[in-house]
Amino acid sequence: MPLALNRRAFSLGLAGSFAGSLAGAGLLAAAPALAQQSAQPFPRWVETFRARARARGVSDATYNRVFNGLKPDTGVYAQDRNQAEFTEQSWQYLNRRVSDWRIATGKQRARQYAGLFERIEKAFGVDRRVMLGYWGMESAFGDVLDNPKHMTPIFPSLAALAWGDARRRKYWEAELLNALVIVERGWGTPQEMRGSWAGAMGHTQWMPEVWLNMGVDFDGDGRISPFGKPDDALAGTANYLVQRGKYRRGEPWGFEAKLPAGFNTDLADNKTRRPLAQWGELGVVTVEGQSLSGYDEPARLWLPGGAGGPALLLLHNFYAVRSYNPSSNYALAVVHLGDRIMGEGPFVASWPGGERALTLAELQEVQQRLTAAGFDTGGADGRVGADTMRAVRAFQQKVGINPADGYASIAVLNALRQGR
């Protein structure tokens, strides 16, 4: 039976068999801690690696252009070890990312680039909600691309990783070669190619391999670039979703459901697929109470916050979104952010042990008060990044708020207001 449930049921408009959709982004899975290991000094390794670059069609002129004067950024080893600096519960993860700032800015970008999103939807079938979710998650809609705290030249990082990470050397060597090919093709210069410590670049944070193989010249300027205008970045990410995530045109990511009293939560393993009608036979309905009888689309049931919190029935496109970054919390943040930007409300069920997200004004107040108290947040724009989280954690430790998890909570705001 074709799905024709109401808009709120799927956080998307549905018509015909499946209509409306979502999906998301992210690129590099976290790697274990690195230890610098290399059998030869860096200059000698650079000359040895030249043969690999030549085999990929990289000219000596391009190779010299990249490596002359280059020093490996050995700080990436510490960056990698510190990836798990903060741990967040699902509700904290969502609150921090699906924030008032991102929702409001996303609405502005949706209006500003409505024509671009229409072209992407027509060409790839990926709903603009998905692209807005990725864009907001990956680069704050391009806002951090020129910030040296977030984005640095990638060649010193990739060279250090290819030279010194013995465990994942093949991966980093391949990405370094991909980046060299990009320069050889004239798509980017070593100076332009700035990104995260691991080499992810641009509006939707492409690794070089994605840039090289999934990129699209959507603005027709003769080269593919994830920088500058967002056209190529968003279109390339949509192409990635279709080609590698097997994203299905016109299908939603899933929807919030309601479980019956006494439901066996062991069934919500986020692994077992059952037709929606079968979930319906177990007493599961949409969050508004609408029956799932007759719907045969397979779905998985996930309780991201545990029993009593939001119950989500996940369809195929949720996992298409997740293909961009293998984290269910990440994929949920992408699709939920996209929904909120397009006017949908928050989840109906409350998060067990959770609390509401601070408003934009409250987050700015937290940042202002922390800065005044000597805890540098890196600004007071209402966006919570690593600087603000470190400042919050230092404040929590000072005043005895446990856990000292770096989360800007209501308790943190109240303590700041009390001058603690």
N, C-alpha and C positions, 0 to 999 in steps of 0.2 A: 504494500500500500504506500503511495507517495506521502512524504511528510508534508503536512500543511498546518503545523501547530502555530500558535500565535507568536507575535514578535518577541514578547518578553520571555516566552518559553525557551527560545534559542538565542536570545540577545542579538537576533538578526531577523531581517524580514525573510519570510519563506513563501515561495509560490511554486506551483508545479511540483515536480518530484523532490528537488532540493533547490532552494534559492537563498541568496545571501551567503556570506562566508567570512572567514577570518584565517589568519595565520601569522607567524612571527619570525624573529631573528636572533642571532648571537653567533659565534663562529667556533671558537676554539675551546675544547674541553680542558679543564684544569689538568696540569701535569704535576707529577710528584716532584719533590725537591730535587734540585740539581746540585751536582758537585763538579766543579771545573776539572775536566780531565782531558788532556791532549798530549799526544806523543811528540809534538813538535812545537816550537815557538810560533807565535801568530804570523809573523812575516813569512816564514817558510811555508806554513799551512796555506797562506794566501796564494803563493806561487804554485803550490801543488794543486790547489783547487781550480786554478785557471783552466786546466785540461778538461775538467768537468763542465765548466762554462762554455768552452769552445765546442764541446760535443752537443750542447743545447743550442748552438747557433749564436752565441754571444761573442761579439768581436773583441779583440784585444783593446780597441779604443774604448769601448763601453766598459770593459772590465777595469781598465786603468782609471777611467772617469769615476767609477764607484769606489775603488779601493785605494787610490793614491791619497795618502794622509789619513786614511780611516783608522781609528782606534776602536777596538772591540769594547762594547759597553758591558763590562763584567758585572755591573750592578743588576743585570737581569737575573743573575743567580739568586740574589736575595729577594728580588721581586717575585720570583717563582715560589720560593720557600714561604713567602708571606701571603700567598693567595688566600689562605683560609684564616685571615686575620679576624674576621667577624663571622659569627654564625647567627642565623636568623630563623625564627619560626616562620611558617608560611604566611601568617597574617602580617608579621612585621615586614617580610619581603615585599608583599603586595602594597602595604601602606606606604612604604618608602618610595616605591616606583610608580604606583598608580596614584600620584600625588595631585594636589590642586594645581601646582605649577605645570606639570606635564599635561593634565587635562585641558587647562586653559590655553596653553601654548599649542597643543595639538589641534584644538578647534581653530585657532588662527591659521595654522599651516594647512588645515583641510580646506579653508576658504581660499587661501592664497594660491594653493596649487591644485585647485579643483580640476582644472583642465588636464593637468599631468596625470592625476589619479584616474580620470576617465579614460585616458589613453592606455594606461597600464591595465586597467580592468578589461578593456576591449582586447588588448594584445595578448594578455596572459591569463585572464580570468581570475586574478587574485584581488579580493575585495580591498578597497582603500583602507578599511579599518585595520587590516593586517599590516599594511605598509606603514600606516601611522603608528601602530604599536611598535613595530621594529625600529622605526626612525627615532621615536621617543626613547626607547630603551637603550639603543646602541650609542647615540651621540647627543641626546637631548635636542633632537631636531637640528643637528649640526652646530649647536651652540658651543660645544667643547672642542671643535676641530682646530681652532687656533690657540688653544690654551696649552702652554708648554708644560703645565703640571700633568696634563693628560696625554698629550701627543708629542712624541719626540721622533727624530729620524730613525727609520726602521733598519737601515743597513748595519749600523753599529750593533744593534741588538741581535739581528738574525745572524750576523757574522760571529758574534760571541757564542751564540747558542750552537751554531753549526760546528764551530771549532771546539767548544768546551763541554758540551752536554753529551757525554759518552752514551748514556742510555737511550736518548732519542735523536741521536746524531743524524740518522737517515731522514727523519722527518724534517729537521731544521735545514739540512743540506738541500732537500727538495724545495723547501719554501724560499731559501736564498736564491736558488737557481731560477725559480719562477719570478722572483722580484727582478733579477738581472734581465730576464727575457722581456719583462715589461718595459724596462729602460731601453733595451735594444729596439723594441717596436716603436718607441717614441710616445708611449702612452703616459709616461711620468718621468720626472727627473729625480735624482737622489735627494735633492733639496725638497721637492714637493712631497715625497713619499714619507709622510710622518704618520705615526699611529701609536698604538699601545706598545708596551714593552715586548709583547710577543709578536708584533708585526701586523696586527689587524688595523685596517685603515678606512677612513672616509665615513660618510653619513651612516652607513649600515655595517661598518667595521668588517670589511673583507680581508681575509688572509690572501696573500699573493696568488695562491692556487685558484681561489674563487674568482678573483679579479681576472685572471688569465683565461679561465675556462667557462665561467658563467656570466661574465660581464657582457653588457649590451650597449652599443653606441646609440642610445635612445634620443639624444639631442642632435644627432647627425653632424657632429663637428669633425668626424674622421678619426677619432680616438675614443677609447673607453676610459673613463675616470670616475672613481668614487668621490672625488673632491669637487669643489665648485658648485655648480648647479646640481640639484639632487636627482636630475633625470636619469642618468646612467646608474647611479647607486640604487635607486628604488626599482628601476626596471630590471637590473641585474639580480637583485634579491628576489624579485618576483619570478624571474627565470629559474633561479636556484630552487625555489619552492616547487615549481612545476616539474623540473627535470630530476631533482634529487629527492625532494620530499613527496613527490607524486600528489601534489595538491590538486584537488578536484574543484573545477569551476562550479560555482553556485551552491556549494555545500557549506553548512555552518561548522564551527569547531565543536559544538556540543551545547549543553545547557544545564542550568541548575535544576535539580530535582528535589522531591520531598519523599522521605522514607517513611514507611508505616511504623507504628509503635511495635517494639520488639523485633525489629528487623535484624537479621544476622549480619553484623558488620564485617564478618570474615569474608563475605561475598564481595565487599568493596576493596578488592586487592589491586585495582588499577592494572590488572593483567588479563583477567578472564573476559572474553567478548561474549555477549549474549545479544540476540535481537532485542530491540526496544520493547517489542510486545512481550518477550519473556521477562524482562525487568518489570513490565506492567503486571504480569501474572504474580510476581512476588510482592505486589502492593506498591511499587514505585510509581509516582505520578510526577507531572511537572510541578514546579514550585507553586503554580496557581491552582493545582489540583486537577489538571487536565489528564485524561487517560492516555496511556501509550498503546492501547489495544490496536492491533492491526499494523503497526509500524515495524518493518522487518530490518531496518538498518542496524548492523551490529554496533554495540557500544560497550565501553568499559566504565565501571563505576569507581569513582575516586573520592575519598574523604580527606582533602588536603590538611584539614585541621583536626582530624580525628572525629570520633562519634559526637554527634550533636552540632557539628558545624556545617558549612555548605557541603551538599552532596552534588557531585558533578557527573553527568553522563557524557563521556568523551567519545566523539565520533572521529572518523578518519582524519579530518583536517587538523585536529588538535595535534596529531603526531606528525603531520606535514610541517606544522609550525615548529614542533620540537626538533625536527631534523636540523634546524639551524643552530641549535645549542642543546645538547642532550640533558636538559633539566626540565622536569615537569613544572616546577615553580616558575622558571623563566618563561616557558610557553604560556602558562596561565597568566602571568603578568602582561605578556604581549597582547593576548586576545582580550583580556579584561580592560587594559588601557585603551585598546582600539574601540571596544564597546562604549566605554565611558566618554571618549572623545566624540563619538557619534550620537551621544545623547542617552544611552542606557544608564540605568541606576546601578548602585552597588549590589552585591549579593544580598539576598533576603535573609538568609540564616546568619546568625552571629557566629563569630569565631570563638570556640571555647578558650577561655583564658586570655582572649584578645581585648583590644580596646580600639576606639575610633582613631582614625588618622588625624594628626594635627592639621589645622587649616593652613593655608599659605601664610596668612598673617601671623599665626602662632609659631610656625617654623621660622619665620623671619625674626620674630621676637626671641626665640631660643638662640638663634645665631648671634643676634645683637648682644644679648645678655652674656652669652658665653665669651664673646670677644672682649666685652667690657671687663669680664672677670679674669682675663688673661689666657683664655683658651681659644686659640686661633681656629676659626672655622673656614677661612679662605673666602669669606664673603657672606652676605646676608640676603641672598636672592630667593630663599625658600626652597632651593634644591639641596637635597641632602646627599652629599658624596662622601668620599673617604675622609676628607679633612674634617667635615662636621662630625662624622661618626667617631673619629679619634678624639675630637674635642669633647664630645658627649661622654665618651667612656672615661676620659681623664677626670671630668667633673663628677661622674658617678662614683669613681673610686675615691675621690676626695671627700665627698659628703656621705658615703656609705650607702648608696643606692645599689641594691643587688637584684638581678645580676648586672654587673657592669658590662653590658653588651653593646654599648654604642648606639642604642636605639633612642631616638628623640621622642620620649614618651610624655604623657600628661604629668607623670610624677616628676620628670626632669624639669618641665616647664614650671610646675608649682614650686619646686625647690629653688629655681632661679629667681622666681618672683619673690620668694621669702628671703632672698639674700643669703642663702646658706653657703 
